[in-house]
Amino acid sequence: MALVAEVARAWLTLAADRENRKLAQSTFESQTQAYALVKKRFEVGMANELDLKRAQVPLKTSKASRITLAQLMQPEHANNLGNVHGGWIMKLVDEAGALACMRHAQKRVVTVAVDSLVFREPIKIGHLVTLNAEVTYTGRTSLEAEVQVIAENPITGERTHTNTAYLVYVALDDNAKPTSVPPLVAETEEDVERMKQAEARQKRRISQK
Ligand SMILES: CC(C)(COP(=O)(O)OP(=O)(O)OC[C@H]1O[C@@H](n2cnc3c(N)ncnc32)[C@H](O)[C@@H]1OP(=O)(O)O)[C@@H](O)C(=O)NCCC(=O)NCCS
């Protein structure tokens, strides 16, 4: 009996996952089609800029929030071993994540949590640091950003992925109070999977508060 219940539960979970994926995909597709239609109407003068902006609002994918920051590491960024100071990278990580979240929310944001940051390799002075950030989760007022850090020797072109960080921000209104953010829309099955993983991370953070 227990085995039957277990199999039924597994089957239902799988079916729910498939439905969620289908729903995410079809939501994205119908929003894309609606936007294309309004854009065409705008091009022939049958819709105004406000209509176009309104149609654009739901297209809040991770890809749309993606930002890149790049900075050459200079002597003033060094620690006393002559490599880049970790605190400097943390500042850039926080800025990149905040920019992706601001691009998504179109509101200012503050950092509320940073997951553990592991520096796998030292970054050298004279190297180019590139940070790629995008939103991976939205709650009611909170957003999670994933930030990838890549260090590049600009002479040899050798690139090292030094770390990936996850940070949570909260959007604020004009009175500095938490305010709602537009939901993240999944564009692909990978997005659905990443959003599920991000949701699990956020659940864990809240349970550890
Ligand atoms: C961010 C801040 C305004 C939130 O205020 P608050 O009273 O905790 O607000 P709430 O309890 O409503 O939480 C707001 C959101 O943050 C999330 N949150 C709060 N603490 C969190 C934590 N430790 N980890 C992850 N998310 C957290 C909540 O789950 C909620 O998300 P939701 O609306 O999507 O469900 C407040 O904590 C603050 O001002 N913190 C300092 C921010 C700061 O100065 N950052 C550093 C410099 S930028």
PDBQT file of the ligand as one rigid body, heavy atoms in Angstrom, charges set to zero:
ROOT
HETATM    1  C1  LIG A 301      15.418  45.196   3.399  1.00  0.00    +0.000 C 
HETATM    2  C2  LIG A 301      14.479  45.655   4.492  1.00  0.00    +0.000 C 
HETATM    3  C3  LIG A 301      13.856  47.003   4.096  1.00  0.00    +0.000 C 
HETATM    4  C4  LIG A 301      13.373  44.600   4.639  1.00  0.00    +0.000 C 
HETATM    5  O1  LIG A 301      12.575  44.971   5.697  1.00  0.00    +0.000 OA
HETATM    6  P1  LIG A 301      11.711  43.875   6.473  1.00  0.00    +0.000 P 
HETATM    7  O2  LIG A 301      10.984  44.544   7.550  1.00  0.00    +0.000 OA
HETATM    8  O3  LIG A 301      12.585  42.694   6.791  1.00  0.00    +0.000 OA
HETATM    9  O4  LIG A 301      10.660  43.484   5.385  1.00  0.00    +0.000 OA
HETATM   10  P2  LIG A 301       9.944  42.112   5.183  1.00  0.00    +0.000 P 
HETATM   11  O5  LIG A 301       9.965  41.249   6.403  1.00  0.00    +0.000 OA
HETATM   12  O6  LIG A 301       8.618  42.468   4.590  1.00  0.00    +0.000 OA
HETATM   13  O7  LIG A 301      10.841  41.392   4.085  1.00  0.00    +0.000 OA
HETATM   14  C5  LIG A 301      10.902  41.898   2.778  1.00  0.00    +0.000 C 
HETATM   15  C6  LIG A 301      11.335  40.775   1.865  1.00  0.00    +0.000 C 
HETATM   16  O8  LIG A 301      12.668  40.428   2.178  1.00  0.00    +0.000 OA
HETATM   17  C7  LIG A 301      12.763  39.029   2.364  1.00  0.00    +0.000 C 
HETATM   18  N1  LIG A 301      13.790  38.798   3.376  1.00  0.00    +0.000 N 
HETATM   19  C8  LIG A 301      13.872  39.347   4.593  1.00  0.00    +0.000 A 
HETATM   20  N2  LIG A 301      14.953  38.856   5.235  1.00  0.00    +0.000 NA
HETATM   21  C9  LIG A 301      15.550  37.990   4.385  1.00  0.00    +0.000 A 
HETATM   22  C10 LIG A 301      16.697  37.160   4.466  1.00  0.00    +0.000 A 
HETATM   23  N3  LIG A 301      17.461  37.105   5.556  1.00  0.00    +0.000 N 
HETATM   24  N4  LIG A 301      17.008  36.398   3.406  1.00  0.00    +0.000 NA
HETATM   25  C11 LIG A 301      16.265  36.424   2.293  1.00  0.00    +0.000 A 
HETATM   26  N5  LIG A 301      15.167  37.193   2.147  1.00  0.00    +0.000 NA
HETATM   27  C12 LIG A 301      14.813  37.961   3.194  1.00  0.00    +0.000 A 
HETATM   28  C13 LIG A 301      11.392  38.633   2.871  1.00  0.00    +0.000 C 
HETATM   29  O9  LIG A 301      11.171  37.247   2.662  1.00  0.00    +0.000 OA
HETATM   30  C14 LIG A 301      10.509  39.491   2.021  1.00  0.00    +0.000 C 
HETATM   31  O10 LIG A 301      10.393  38.922   0.735  1.00  0.00    +0.000 OA
HETATM   32  P3  LIG A 301       8.983  38.830  -0.077  1.00  0.00    +0.000 P 
HETATM   33  O11 LIG A 301       8.296  40.140   0.057  1.00  0.00    +0.000 OA
HETATM   34  O12 LIG A 301       9.393  38.553  -1.485  1.00  0.00    +0.000 OA
HETATM   35  O13 LIG A 301       8.225  37.707   0.525  1.00  0.00    +0.000 OA
HETATM   36  C15 LIG A 301      15.209  45.844   5.872  1.00  0.00    +0.000 C 
HETATM   37  O14 LIG A 301      15.581  44.562   6.342  1.00  0.00    +0.000 OA
HETATM   38  C16 LIG A 301      16.428  46.704   5.740  1.00  0.00    +0.000 C 
HETATM   39  O15 LIG A 301      16.327  47.926   5.632  1.00  0.00    +0.000 OA
HETATM   40  N6  LIG A 301      17.618  46.065   5.764  1.00  0.00    +0.000 N 
HETATM   41  C17 LIG A 301      18.884  46.792   5.549  1.00  0.00    +0.000 C 
HETATM   42  C18 LIG A 301      19.189  46.863   4.065  1.00  0.00    +0.000 C 
HETATM   43  C19 LIG A 301      20.533  47.471   3.849  1.00  0.00    +0.000 C 
HETATM   44  O16 LIG A 301      20.813  48.512   4.367  1.00  0.00    +0.000 OA
HETATM   45  N7  LIG A 301      21.376  46.750   3.090  1.00  0.00    +0.000 N 
HETATM   46  C20 LIG A 301      22.787  46.966   3.032  1.00  0.00    +0.000 C 
HETATM   47  C21 LIG A 301      23.231  48.136   2.286  1.00  0.00    +0.000 C 
HETATM   48  S1  LIG A 301      22.579  48.256   0.666  1.00  0.00    +0.000 SA
ENDROOT
TORSDOF 0
